[in-house]
Structures are given as C-alpha cells and as structure tokens.
C-alpha cells in the first residue's frame, strides 16, 4: 500500500516524457539550482549598474529587484 502511494506521488511530480524527465532531474539538482541563482543575481547586478538611459531600464530594474 505504501509503495503504491509513493509511486503515485512520484508519477504526479515527474514528467512522463523521458526528455522532460531528464530536464526535471537536472532542475532539482542542488548544484544546478545554485548555478541558476548565481546567474540571476549576476544579471540583476549588471542591470542595476547600467545607465538609466538604456532602453527599457525601468522595467529591467523592476525585474532585477525581484531577484
């Protein structure tokens, strides 16, 4: 009974397609999460440092502030 419930939970959270499953497995890897977060922070810092005359700066700053 417990095994069936665990299998059902796993099936509900994992993509069925094998390509998507591989992407899902990568996306939940702690080291990958750290790399993505680091890239997001680096980009946000870059946006904050850019000239206010840059096209769409206000919108980009709004998004950067959410990181």
N, C-alpha and C positions, 0 to 999 in steps of 0.2 A: 504494500500500500504506500509506504513512504517513498519507495523507489519510483513508483508511478507518479507521485506528486512532484518529486524532484525533476523527473523527466519532462513533465508538463510545464513546470516553471522555466526550465531551460529552453524548451521549444518556444515558449511565449516571448522570451527575451532575445533569442538569437535569430538572425535572418536565415531563411530557408535556403537561399541561393548560395552555392559554395563560394562564389566570388565575394558576395556580401559577407559571408561568414568570416572569410579571411580578413576583410576590412574591419569587421566588428572586433575580431580578436586583436588586431593591431590597435584599434582605437581605445581599447580598455587596458592596454599595457601601460603601467605606471611611467615607464621611461618615455614613452611616446607622448603621454599627457604632459609631462614636464617640458618636452621639446616644443610642443604646440603652445603652451602657456608662455614660454620664454620668447618665442617668435612674436606672439601677440603683444607682449609687453614691449619688446624692442620696436615694433612698428608704432605702438602708441607713443613711445618716447620720440620717435622720429617725427611723427605728426605734430607733437607739441612743440618741437624745435623749429618747424618750418615757418616761413614767412607768412604773415596774416594775409598777404595779397595773393597767396596760392589759391588756385581755383578750388572751390568747394571746401575751403579751410574750416569754416564754421561747422559744417556737417561732419567733416572728418574729426574735428576736435570733440564734437559731441560723442561720436562713436569711440574715440580714443579714451574718453573719460569713463566709459563703461567697462574698460578692461581691468 
